[in-house]
Amino acid sequence: MSQQSVPYSKIGFGGGCHWCTEAYFQSLAGVEKVEQGWIGSAIPDDAFSESVIVHYKPEVIPLEILIAVHLHTHASTKTHSLREKYRSAVYVFDGDIADMQRLIDQNQPDFSEPIITRSLPFVRFLGNIESQQDYYRKNKNGVFCQRYISPKLELIQKEFADYFRKS
């Protein structure tokens, strides 16, 4: 009898430092793998931007929860001079861009300012070098991780407790 492979879905997220974004999604139950690097979309958003690709089990963690976590863990309402490097986006592999934007927009009541995060088509990915992968797990006691990543992981554990990885 052959083993059936577990069906995972993929979605891309960009908005802040990919070290941070990687750690946030690694903390969630139902997330099988997080690829950290840079995503380029279609013109005019084709320049690479720090991002992750999240492989997840939709029956364990719904896409709506992944989007909510993403919006609450980066500056999803702020424009700034580094937005090209840190494009606030959800990158769609399969599905309708407009449908994904509606899922993003459903979170607007949680924010006092307009969400700037956009739904964009996934076009290409460049993975980070091996030494930078699993950055938080390798450096969790470092100043950067303690200052920026750990507080957001505490927020995820509190606000999304049902989906926070127990181990």
N, C-alpha and C positions, 0 to 999 in steps of 0.2 A: 504494500500500500504506500503510495507516495504522499509526502507531506504537502499540504496546500500552503501556499504563501499567504501571509496575512496582507489584506489589502490596505494600503496606506494611501492617504491623499497628500498632496503637496501644495504649499502656499509660500509665497515670499513676503518678507517684511523688511522695511527699511525706515529709518527715522533718526536713529542715533548711532552711537558707537556699536559696531558689530560684536565686540567683546561683551557688552552689556546685553544686547538683544539675544545673543546666543545663550547666555546664562538664564535669562528670564524664561525662555521657552524650554530649556533643558529641565527646568524645575517643575514642569507640568506633566501630570499623569496623562498617558495617551500619546505623548510625543515620543516617537521612536528615535528620531535622529534630527540634529540641527547642523546644517552646513553653513559655515561662516565664511563670508567673503564679500564680493561686490556683484550687484545686479545692474544690468543695463536693460532698459526698456526700448520702446519704439521712439523714433524722432518725434518731438524734440527732447525726450527724456532718455536718450541713448547713452549718455555718459555714465560710466560706472559709478555707483553709489554704495556706501557701506550697507550691507544687508545680510539677511540669513534666508535659507530655505528650510522650512519646517516640514518634516514628514510626520504625519499624525494619523491616529485612528479616529475617524469621525464618530464612531459609536461610543467612544470613551470621552472624547473632548470635542464638543461642537465647534465649528468654524466661528460661530458668533462669539464664543468665549475667547478663542485665540485673538480675534480682532479686538475685543474689549481689553484684553491684557496688553496688546500692542499699543492701543491708544492711551492707556493709563500709565505706560512705562516710558514714554518719550514725550517730547514737547510737540504734541500733535496739533496744537493750536498756535504755534509760534513760527513766524518767518524770521530768518536770520541770514547773515552773510554766508554761512556754510551749508545752506540748504541743498546745493547741488551735490556736495560730498555726503550729506546726510539727508537725502530725499525722504520725505514722509510719505510712504506708499505701502500699499498692499499689492503684491505682484500676482497676477492671475495666470495659472497654468492652463486650466480648463474652466470653461464657464463664461458667463457674460460679464463684461466689465461693468455695465450699468447695474446689474444685480449686486455685484460686489460693492459698488459705491453705495447702494441702498443699505447694505449691511453696516458699512462704516457710518453712514449718516444716522442710523438708528441710535447711535451712541451720543448724539448731540445733547440730549437732555442732561447728561452727566457733566457737561462742560459749560463754563460761563462765556467762553469765547468760541467763535466758529472753528470747527475742526478743519484743518487744511490738508489732511491726509487724503491722497487720491488713490483710486483703483487704476492700475496700469497693467498692460500685458507684459508677461515675462518674455524676454527675448534671449538673454545670454547671462552666463554666470562665470565668475572667476573666483575659485576658492582661495582662501588665505593659506599661507605656508603652514606646515605641520606644527612648528613651534608656537604658533599663535592660536591654534585650535584648542578648544576646551580651556580657554584663558582663565576663567573664574576658578574652575576646579584646580588648576595648577597654581594659582596665585591668590587664593581667597583671603589670605592674611595680609596681602599687600595694601598699601595706602589707597591706590586707585580703586581696588575692589571694595574695600571697606567704606570708602567715601561715596562711591556711585552705585555699585551693584548691590551690595548687601541691603541697604535701605529699601530698594525697590523689590528685592526678594521678600522682605518682610511684608511689604504692601501686598504682594501677590498672595502670600500665605494667609494674610488676614482677609482680603477682599475676595479672593477666589479659592477659599479653603477647600471646597469640594473637588477642586482640580489640581491642588498642590500635591506634588509627588511625595509620598510618605517616607521613602527611603533616601 
